[in-house]
Amino acid sequence: MNSKPTTDKVANSLNRRTFLARSGVGFGAAALTSMLASDSFGRCRTHPPGPGLNLPHHPPRIKRVIFLCMAGGPSHLETFDYKPELERLDGQPMPTSFTAGQPIAQLQGHELKCLRPLTKFRRYGDSGLQFSDYLPFQSRLADDICVVKSMVTEQINHDPAHTFMNTGTAISGRPSMGSWINYGLGCESENLPGFVVMSSVGGRNPQPIASRQWSAGFLPSQFQGVEFNSAGDPVHYVRNPGGISRNLQRELVDSITQLDSLRNTQVQNPEIRTRIAAYELAFKMQASIPELMDISDEPQHVLEMYGAKPGDGTFASNCLLARRLAERGVRFIQLYHRGWDHHGDLDKFMKICCDHTDRATWALVTDLKQRGLLEDTLVVWGGEFGRTPMFQGKGGVGRDHHIKGFSMWLSGGGIKPGSSYGETDELGYHAVKDVVHVRDLHATMLHMLGIDHSRFSVKFQGLDMKLTGVEPARVVHDVLA
C-alpha cells in the first residue's frame, strides 16, 4: 500500500497546526481577548465579561472609551490653562512658597525661574473656553468638551506615571483600565478584540511605551489589550501562509477546537478555553482586520478632514481607525502619540506635536458626533502629567515634569459640554480648587459605563483589588451633564 499521500496530508495538517499555534502567540493579546460567538438570545459572546459578574450596576451613559494619550506630558500652560501672572513674572525667581518640599524631576538643585506662556490664548465658542494658539483645531471643540484643569497624579517620571494613569498604581503587573472595563462588561464585537492600542511618533524624545501598560495583570489573559502595528501587517501572522486557503484554515480550527474541547472536559483547565478562543478570534481577525485597516475606502473628504493617508501610521490615521473600531463595537481604544517630553525647545516641539495631533483630534470628535457615536462614547485627551511653570534648558527653553496640577479634557455622552472644572493656582503649580486625582478619573469613567467603582473588585492574593485602589476615590458628578 502506498502511504505517501496520507503522509503528505498529515504533514500539511501539522504545518497548518504549527502556523495556528504561532498565530495564537503572534496575535498575542489579540488571541487572548475572545470567547465564542453568540448566545441563544443573539447577544455577542465573543468577548463576554468575567465569570460571575452582574454588571452594569446602574444604567450606563456610554458604551465605549477612546483614550487619546499624549505620551510625555503636554504642558497645560501652553494648551488650556492660561496664567497671566506667570507672564508677568517671566524670568523672575519662582516663589519658594510654591516649590518648597515639592517633588521636582530634573530641576532639583537648579535655580528656579518663572517661564511665561509661549503663545497667546483666546476664548472660543459660546462657552468662552480658552485655548492656546497651538491648538487651532481643538479650539473648534470649545462647546463639545469639558476641560479639567485640576488633575493630579502621584508619579513624576514617565514609565511609572503611565503605569499609574493606566492601572491606578505604580506597581507593574496590575490590570489596565481597558482590561478592567472589558472584564466587567465584555465587548460587542464578534471578530475584533475588545481592547485595542495604537501608537504614533513625532516630537521631542519619544518615550518608549511598554506592553505592560495594556496588560490584563491578574485578570484572565483574554482581557489584555491588543497592539496594532502602525506599519506593515497590523497584527503578526494575520495573513494565511502560502498554500493555505480560508476553507482549509476553517477546517483546521474546527478540528483543533473539537480536540481541545474534548480534552477540557477531562481536565477543566481555563487556559484550554482561552486557547480555543485564541484560535477562533485569530481566524475571524484574518478576515476582519484587513478590511478594518484599509482606510482607502473612506471618502476623500473624510481623509482630508483627519489629514490621514492610507498606511502612513500617523496619529491622524490612528484616529480614523479609532472611529472605525468604535463603529465595530470595540469597547476600549487607546491611542498613544509619543513626543511630548518637552524639556527643551518647547515652542518648536509644541508646534510639531500639535501639527501631528490637533487636526485629527478635532476630526475624531467631530466625526463621532456627525455619525451619532459621540453620544455613547467617552473621549479622553491628556498625558501622564503636566509641565512645570519654571524654565528648563540652556538654549531653547522647556519645562520639567509636573504632577501637582495639569489639564485633561473629556467629551462625549454624559459629559457637560462647553465647560471647565477645577483650577490651579495663579502660576499653574498646584491644583487648588476641585482637585481631580487619577483615581477620580477612573471612578468617573467606570460610573459612565454603569459600574460602581467601589463594588467592582477581584480577589487577588487575599485582597479585594480595584482599579481605583484602596485610597478614597470619587465620581466627579460636576463634569456630567
N, C-alpha and C positions, 0 to 999 in steps of 0.2 A: 504493500500500500504506500502511495506517495503522500507523505505528510507535510510537504513543503508549503502548500497554500495555507494550511491550517497554522503552521508555524509563523508564516508571514503575517497572517491575520492577528495572531496573538501578539506578535512583536509590535504591530501598528497600534493595537489597543493599548499596549503598555506604554508606547511612546505618547499616545494621547493622554493617558492617565498621568504620566510624568509631567506633561505640559500643564494639565489642570492642577496638579498638586503644586507646581511652581506658580501657577496663576493665583492659587489661594494665598500664597505668600506674597507674590508680586503685587496683587491687588491690595496687599497689606491690610490696612484698616478697611478698605472697601469691602473686602470679603467678610469682614467681621461685623458688618452693620446690617445683616439681613436675617430675617426669619422667612416664613413661607407664605405664598400667595394670598388668598382671601378666605375669610371665614364664611359660615353659612348665611350670614346677613349681608355679604358682599363688601364688608369692610376690609381694608387692606391689612394684611398680617405680615407684609414683607419686613416691616420694622416694628413689631409690637413693643409696648412698654415692658419694663421689667416685671418679673413674676410677682403676683400678689398685690400689685398696686391698684388702687381705686382712685384714679385721677381723671379729670381735674377736681380740685376741692370746691371750686366755685366757677361760674360761667366765665370763660376766658374772653379777653378783649382782642387777642391776636392769635394767629396760628404759627407764626414763624418769626425768626430773628435774623437780620443781616447786620453783622458787626464789622464796621469799617475801621480797622486798626492802623493808625498812623504810627508805625513802629519807630521808636527812637525818641518820641516825646515832643510833639509840636508845642511851640510857645503860645501860651494863652494870651501873652502880652502883644503878640503880633497877629492875632486872629479874632478873638471875641471879647477880650476884657481890656478895654481902653482905660488907661490910668494917666490923666493929665498931671497929677502930682509927680509921677515918675518922670514925665517930660520936663517939669520944672526943675527937678533935682539932677538932671542928666550930668554925669561926670563928677558929682559930689559924693563924699563918703556915704555909704549905706548906713543909716542909723543903727547902732548896735542893739537898740531895743527890739528890733525886728529879728536879728540874726543870732543873738547871744544864746548859746546852748542848743542851737538848731542843727540838724543834720545837713551837711553840705557834701557833695560828691567830690569834685575836683578843685573847688575853690578854697578848700580847707587850708588855713595858714596864709592865704593871699589877702592883699588889701582889697576890700570890697567897695566897689563904686557903682552907683546907680547908672542904669542904661535906659534911655528913653525908648518908647516905641519907635521902630524903624520905618514906619509908614503911617499914612493917615487913616483915620477911622471915619465912617459916615453912617447915618441912620437910613434904614431901608424899610419899605413896606408899610402897611397900616400899623404894624406893631412898633415900628421905630427901633427895632433891634440894631445894634451896632456891629458892623463888620469892618475888617481892615481892607485896604486896597489890594492886599494879596489875594483876596477871595471874591473876585468879581462875579463868579457864577453862584457860589453858595449864598451870596447876598440876595439872590433872587428867591431863596427859600425862606426869607425872613418871616413870612406868615405861615410857614409849614413846619417849623421846628421849635423845640424848646431848648434853649442853651442853659446848661447847668454850669454856673461859674464858681461853684464852691466844692469841687471834687477834692478828696484827699485820699492818699494811699499810704502804705507802710514801708515800701521797698524803694531804695534810692538808686539802684543800679539796674541795668536793662533786663537781664535774664530773670532775676528774682521778681522784678516789678511786673514783667509779662506773666510770670507764673502766678503772682498774686492776682492780677487782673483776670486771668483765665480760670483760676481754681479757687480763689478766696483764701489761699495760704501760700507762703513762700516755700513750703515743703514740696519737693519734687515727687511726682508719682501719684498725686491726687487727681480725681476726675476733673476734667474741664467743664465749663458751663454748658457747652454744646452736648457733651456726653450726659450730663445730669438731665438736661431737658429731653433728650431722646430716650433716656432711660425712663423718665417719668411719663412721657406722652406717646412715645413711638413716633413713626413718620408716616406721611400719607403716600409716599412714592413706592411703587412696586419694583422699580427697576433702577433706582438710584440710591446711593447712601443717604442716610438721614442727616449727616453732618459732613459738610464739605469745606475744605480750606484751600485757598489760592493765595499766592504771593506775587508781588512785583517789586522792582528795584528802581531807584532813581533818587539821587540826592547825595548828602554827605555821609560817609562812614556807615554804610548799611549794616546794621547789626544782624547776626545770624538768628534765625528763629528755629528752635528745636522742636522736633515732632512731639515731645512730651507736653507741649502747650495744648495739644488737642488729644491727649491721652484719655483713655477711659479709667485709668487708675485702678482702683479696686472694684469698679463696676464690671459687669460682664464685658468681654472684649468686643462683642459686636456693636457696642455703643461708641467706640472711639471714632475720631474724625478721619476723613479720607483726604489726603492732599492730592489735588490735581496739578500736574506739571504745567508750567506756563509755556513750554515749547516741546515739540515732538508729541509722542503719544501722551495724552493726559494722564493715563494710568498705565503702568508697565504691564506688558502681556495682554493688552486689551484686544489685539488683533489675533486671529487664528494663524497658526504656523502654516507653512506651505503644505498643500495636500489635504488639509483638514477642512471639510465643509461644515456648514452650520448644522446640517442634519446629523452628521457623524458626532459633532460636539454634543448635540442634544441627547443622542443615544448613549453616549458615554456618561454624561452627567446623570441621566436617569438610572443607569446601571450602578454607578457608584453610590447614588442615593439609596437604592434598594439594599445594597450590601451594607452600607453604613447604618441604615435604619435597623436592619436585622441584628447587627452587632450591638446597637444601642439598646435593643430590647433585652439583651443579656447583661450588659454592664451598667446601663443608665448613667453614662458619662456626658455631662453637659457640653464638653468640648467636642464630642462627636456631632451633636446637634449644631454647634457652631460651624463645624467643618461642612456639614451638609448645606447649611445656609451660605457658606462661602462659595461652594461650587455653584449654587443656584444664582446668587447675585452676580458672580463672575460671568456666567453665561448670559444673563439678562443685560449686563452692562456692555457686553460686546456688541449688542445692537443699539443700546440707548446712548452710550457715550459719544460715539462719532457723530450722531445726529445732534446731540446737545451742543457739542463743541464747535460745530460748523456754523459760525455766525454769518457766513456768506449768504444765507437765506434771509437775513434781516433786510428790510427795506433800506435803501441808501440814506434816506433822511434820518433813520434811527441810528445807523452807523455814524453819521455826521454829528448827530446830537451828542453821542457819547465821545466822539473823537476816536472811535475804535476801528482797527483794521484786522481782518481775519488772520489769526495765527501769530499776532505780534507779541502776545504775552504781557501786555501792558495792564496797568490798573484800569484803564478805560475798558479794555476788552473783558477784564475780570468783572467789572461792574455790570456789563451787559450779560455776561454769563450768570451772574448772581440773579438777575431778573429772570433769566430762563430757568434757573434752578428753582426759584420761588414758584414759578408757574407750574413746575412739575412736582411740587409737593415736598421739596427738601425742607426740613424743619429748621436747621441752623446752618447759616452760611457765613463764613468768616474770611474777610479779605485783609491781608497784610500789605501795606506799602512800606518798604524798608528804605530809609534815607533821611529821617527827621532828627538825627542826633547832631544838633547844630551848636557845637562848642565854638566854632569859628565861622567866619564868612556868613553870618546869619542872613543878611539881606540876599546874597547870591543864592543860597540854598533854599530859602523860603520861596523864592521865585521859581526855582527848579521843581521843588516838591509840589507846590501849588499848581504849576503848569501840568504836572503829571496827574493830579488828583482832583482839582477843583471842578473842572467842567464835568467830568464823569460822575462825581458825587451828586452834583445838581441834576444831571441827566437821569441817574438811577432813581432818585426820589420822584422826579417829575414823571418818568416813565411808569413807575409803580402806581402813581396817583392817576394817571390817564387810563390805566388798564384796570382800575378798581382793586389793585392788590395792596395799596398802601393802607387801606382801612383795616386789614388784618395782618399787617407786617409791622414789626418794630425795627427801625433802622437806628443804629448807634454809631456815632462818629467820635473818635478820640484816640489818644495814645496811652501808654502805660504810666505816664506822669507828665508834668509840665516843665517849664524852664524858669530859671531864677530871674528876679528883677535886676540882678547885678551883672556887670560886664565881665566877660571872659575872653581871653585871647590877646595876642600881641599885635597881629596885623589886622585882619578882618575880624570885627567884633562878633562875639557869640554869647551864648547863655549856657549855664550849667544845668544839671538835672534838678528837678524841684518836685517835692511831694506834698507840700503843705497847702497848696491851693492851685487848681488848674481847671480848665474848661473841657467839657464834652457836650455833645448835643444829641437829642433824641427826636425822632419823628415817626409818625405812623399812627395806627389805630390806638385810640385811647390816650394819646399824648396831647396835652394842651398846646395847640399851635400858636406861633407868634408870641412866645413868652420867654422869659428868663427866670432862673431860680437861683437863689443864693448870691453871695457877694464875697469878694476878697477885700482885704484892707486897701488903703489908698495907694500902696505901692505894689499890690498884687502878690504879696508874700504869703499871708495867712488867709485861709478861708475863715471868715468871721461871722457870717450870717447863713443860717440854714445849711449847715455843713452836710455834705453827702459823701459818705465813705463808700469804698468799692463794694463792701458788703451790702450797703443800702441799694446800690445799683443792681446787684444780683437779686436782692429781695424784691425789688420793683419789677424787674424783668420776669421773675417767676410768677409774681402776682398777676401780671398782664396775661400770662399764659394759663392762668387759672390754678396756680399752685401756691399754697400757703407754705412759705419757706420754713417756718418753724415746725411744720408737720411732715416735711419731706426729708427723710433720713434713711440711711442704710447702716446696718450693724457691721462694723469692721474693727477687728482687734478689740472687741469688747466695748466699743463706743458707738453711740448713735452719731454717725458722721453726716454733716450737711454741707451744701455749697456755701452757706453763709456762716458756717463755723459755730463756735460756742459764744463768741462775743455778741453783744446786742446788735441787731440789725433791724431796720425799719423800712417799710414801704413808703416811698416818697409820694404820698397822695396828691400833694400840691402840683405835681407836674402832670397829673392825669386830668383829662377832660371830664 
